[in-house]
Amino acid sequence: MKSTDLMVRCMAWQEGDLWVAACIDFTLAAQANSLDEVRSKLHHQIAAYVNEAVTIDAAHAEELLTRHAPLVDRLRYAFWRGIARRPRLRATAGAIVARAGLAIRNKLAYQEPLPVAFAA
């Protein structure tokens, strides 16, 4: 199995001057000053987490690699991922979210390859 065969779900958003990114599949998060930096930090954190789960904590690997974020975070990810895939919905969602007093800009949901390779 190649590492590119496995994807992890992530979200990133801006809070004031900081960017926050979270991995929905492993309940991990990172903060940084830019989107690129926060994505890189989260990517390295995911790599270290998975590597440790399959080596040092191999006895508990199944539990560690199947934990998930709370339902509200998974729903938030699904919402932003759906908006990202359908640009026409973005304007409608923006109007709805604006009425609730929330900002729709500077938020994204994305998937990236699991950053580690497993031995066959």
PABA-421720 format. One record per residue (C-alpha): residue number from 0; residue in one letter; x, y, z. Coordinates in nm, 3 decimals. Example, Ala and Ser with C-alpha at 12.3 -4.5 7.8 and 13.67 -1.06 7.14 Angstrom:
2
{nr: 0; rest: a; east: 1.230; north: -0.450; up: 0.780}
{nr: 1; rest: s; east: 1.367; north: -0.106; up: 0.714}
This chain:
120
{nr: 0; rest: m; east: 0.000; north: 0.000; up: 0.000}
{nr: 1; rest: k; east: 0.137; north: 0.342; up: -0.094}
{nr: 2; rest: s; east: 0.095; north: 0.643; up: 0.134}
{nr: 3; rest: t; east: -0.089; north: 0.818; up: -0.151}
{nr: 4; rest: d; east: -0.359; north: 0.551; up: -0.127}
{nr: 5; rest: l; east: -0.467; north: 0.691; up: 0.210}
{nr: 6; rest: m; east: -0.611; north: 1.038; up: 0.256}
{nr: 7; rest: v; east: -0.672; north: 1.235; up: 0.573}
{nr: 8; rest: r; east: -0.940; north: 1.501; up: 0.608}
{nr: 9; rest: c; east: -0.826; north: 1.843; up: 0.723}
{nr: 10; rest: m; east: -0.970; north: 2.192; up: 0.773}
{nr: 11; rest: a; east: -0.802; north: 2.530; up: 0.802}
{nr: 12; rest: w; east: -0.943; north: 2.866; up: 0.903}
{nr: 13; rest: q; east: -0.825; north: 3.207; up: 1.008}
{nr: 14; rest: e; east: -0.881; north: 3.341; up: 1.359}
{nr: 15; rest: g; east: -0.762; north: 3.701; up: 1.377}
{nr: 16; rest: d; east: -0.399; north: 3.703; up: 1.263}
{nr: 17; rest: l; east: -0.347; north: 3.329; up: 1.316}
{nr: 18; rest: w; east: -0.436; north: 3.031; up: 1.098}
{nr: 19; rest: v; east: -0.560; north: 2.711; up: 1.260}
{nr: 20; rest: a; east: -0.563; north: 2.370; up: 1.090}
{nr: 21; rest: a; east: -0.716; north: 2.049; up: 1.220}
{nr: 22; rest: c; east: -0.701; north: 1.687; up: 1.109}
{nr: 23; rest: i; east: -1.050; north: 1.544; up: 1.144}
{nr: 24; rest: d; east: -0.931; north: 1.183; up: 1.128}
{nr: 25; rest: f; east: -0.684; north: 1.199; up: 1.417}
{nr: 26; rest: t; east: -0.806; north: 1.496; up: 1.625}
{nr: 27; rest: l; east: -0.483; north: 1.690; up: 1.574}
{nr: 28; rest: a; east: -0.445; north: 2.066; up: 1.535}
{nr: 29; rest: a; east: -0.179; north: 2.329; up: 1.463}
{nr: 30; rest: q; east: -0.150; north: 2.710; up: 1.458}
{nr: 31; rest: a; east: 0.069; north: 2.939; up: 1.248}
{nr: 32; rest: n; east: 0.088; north: 3.284; up: 1.091}
{nr: 33; rest: s; east: 0.008; north: 3.174; up: 0.733}
{nr: 34; rest: l; east: -0.199; north: 2.912; up: 0.556}
{nr: 35; rest: d; east: 0.106; north: 2.743; up: 0.402}
{nr: 36; rest: e; east: 0.284; north: 2.731; up: 0.737}
{nr: 37; rest: v; east: -0.014; north: 2.587; up: 0.925}
{nr: 38; rest: r; east: -0.071; north: 2.321; up: 0.659}
{nr: 39; rest: s; east: 0.296; north: 2.225; up: 0.675}
{nr: 40; rest: k; east: 0.291; north: 2.207; up: 1.055}
{nr: 41; rest: l; east: -0.019; north: 1.990; up: 1.054}
{nr: 42; rest: h; east: 0.130; north: 1.767; up: 0.784}
{nr: 43; rest: h; east: 0.441; north: 1.706; up: 0.997}
{nr: 44; rest: q; east: 0.229; north: 1.649; up: 1.307}
{nr: 45; rest: i; east: 0.020; north: 1.387; up: 1.124}
{nr: 46; rest: a; east: 0.336; north: 1.213; up: 1.001}
{nr: 47; rest: a; east: 0.484; north: 1.199; up: 1.352}
{nr: 48; rest: y; east: 0.154; north: 1.079; up: 1.502}
{nr: 49; rest: v; east: 0.105; north: 0.796; up: 1.253}
{nr: 50; rest: n; east: 0.471; north: 0.692; up: 1.269}
{nr: 51; rest: e; east: 0.456; north: 0.673; up: 1.648}
{nr: 52; rest: a; east: 0.124; north: 0.485; up: 1.639}
{nr: 53; rest: v; east: 0.263; north: 0.211; up: 1.412}
{nr: 54; rest: t; east: 0.602; north: 0.182; up: 1.584}
{nr: 55; rest: i; east: 0.619; north: 0.284; up: 1.950}
{nr: 56; rest: d; east: 0.249; north: 0.232; up: 2.027}
{nr: 57; rest: a; east: 0.193; north: -0.058; up: 1.787}
{nr: 58; rest: a; east: -0.013; north: -0.244; up: 2.048}
{nr: 59; rest: h; east: -0.266; north: 0.042; up: 2.042}
{nr: 60; rest: a; east: -0.229; north: 0.139; up: 1.675}
{nr: 61; rest: e; east: -0.583; north: 0.042; up: 1.577}
{nr: 62; rest: e; east: -0.734; north: 0.262; up: 1.849}
{nr: 63; rest: l; east: -0.500; north: 0.553; up: 1.773}
{nr: 64; rest: l; east: -0.554; north: 0.541; up: 1.398}
{nr: 65; rest: t; east: -0.932; north: 0.513; up: 1.413}
{nr: 66; rest: r; east: -1.013; north: 0.793; up: 1.657}
{nr: 67; rest: h; east: -1.218; north: 1.077; up: 1.513}
{nr: 68; rest: a; east: -1.295; north: 1.437; up: 1.590}
{nr: 69; rest: p; east: -1.626; north: 1.520; up: 1.758}
{nr: 70; rest: l; east: -1.936; north: 1.507; up: 1.538}
{nr: 71; rest: v; east: -1.967; north: 1.886; up: 1.521}
{nr: 72; rest: d; east: -1.617; north: 1.910; up: 1.369}
{nr: 73; rest: r; east: -1.691; north: 1.634; up: 1.118}
{nr: 74; rest: l; east: -2.012; north: 1.811; up: 1.016}
{nr: 75; rest: r; east: -1.825; north: 2.141; up: 0.982}
{nr: 76; rest: y; east: -1.570; north: 1.968; up: 0.759}
{nr: 77; rest: a; east: -1.846; north: 1.817; up: 0.542}
{nr: 78; rest: f; east: -2.013; north: 2.157; up: 0.506}
{nr: 79; rest: w; east: -1.695; north: 2.340; up: 0.400}
{nr: 80; rest: r; east: -1.589; north: 2.054; up: 0.172}
{nr: 81; rest: g; east: -1.929; north: 2.063; up: 0.003}
{nr: 82; rest: i; east: -1.905; north: 2.439; up: -0.044}
{nr: 83; rest: a; east: -1.556; north: 2.406; up: -0.192}
{nr: 84; rest: r; east: -1.678; north: 2.154; up: -0.449}
{nr: 85; rest: r; east: -1.978; north: 2.360; up: -0.560}
{nr: 86; rest: p; east: -1.889; north: 2.723; up: -0.635}
{nr: 87; rest: r; east: -2.252; north: 2.814; up: -0.706}
{nr: 88; rest: l; east: -2.344; north: 2.708; up: -0.352}
{nr: 89; rest: r; east: -2.072; north: 2.932; up: -0.210}
{nr: 90; rest: a; east: -2.273; north: 3.252; up: -0.273}
{nr: 91; rest: t; east: -2.591; north: 3.103; up: -0.125}
{nr: 92; rest: a; east: -2.404; north: 2.964; up: 0.175}
{nr: 93; rest: g; east: -2.230; north: 3.300; up: 0.216}
{nr: 94; rest: a; east: -2.565; north: 3.478; up: 0.242}
{nr: 95; rest: i; east: -2.700; north: 3.227; up: 0.494}
{nr: 96; rest: v; east: -2.385; north: 3.231; up: 0.704}
{nr: 97; rest: a; east: -2.368; north: 3.616; up: 0.691}
{nr: 98; rest: r; east: -2.718; north: 3.633; up: 0.841}
{nr: 99; rest: a; east: -2.590; north: 3.425; up: 1.130}
{nr: 100; rest: g; east: -2.307; north: 3.676; up: 1.180}
{nr: 101; rest: l; east: -2.026; north: 3.443; up: 1.070}
{nr: 102; rest: a; east: -1.758; north: 3.491; up: 0.805}
{nr: 103; rest: i; east: -1.736; north: 3.248; up: 0.515}
{nr: 104; rest: r; east: -1.400; north: 3.366; up: 0.381}
{nr: 105; rest: n; east: -1.068; north: 3.222; up: 0.490}
{nr: 106; rest: k; east: -1.203; north: 2.877; up: 0.564}
{nr: 107; rest: l; east: -1.129; north: 2.560; up: 0.372}
{nr: 108; rest: a; east: -1.162; north: 2.187; up: 0.396}
{nr: 109; rest: y; east: -0.916; north: 1.968; up: 0.211}
{nr: 110; rest: q; east: -0.778; north: 1.619; up: 0.183}
{nr: 111; rest: e; east: -0.414; north: 1.526; up: 0.158}
{nr: 112; rest: p; east: -0.221; north: 1.203; up: 0.131}
{nr: 113; rest: l; east: -0.121; north: 1.037; up: 0.453}
{nr: 114; rest: p; east: 0.243; north: 1.150; up: 0.484}
{nr: 115; rest: v; east: 0.396; north: 0.814; up: 0.573}
{nr: 116; rest: a; east: 0.465; north: 0.493; up: 0.386}
{nr: 117; rest: f; east: 0.370; north: 0.156; up: 0.530}
{nr: 118; rest: a; east: 0.573; north: -0.157; up: 0.479}
{nr: 119; rest: a; east: 0.385; north: -0.427; up: 0.291}
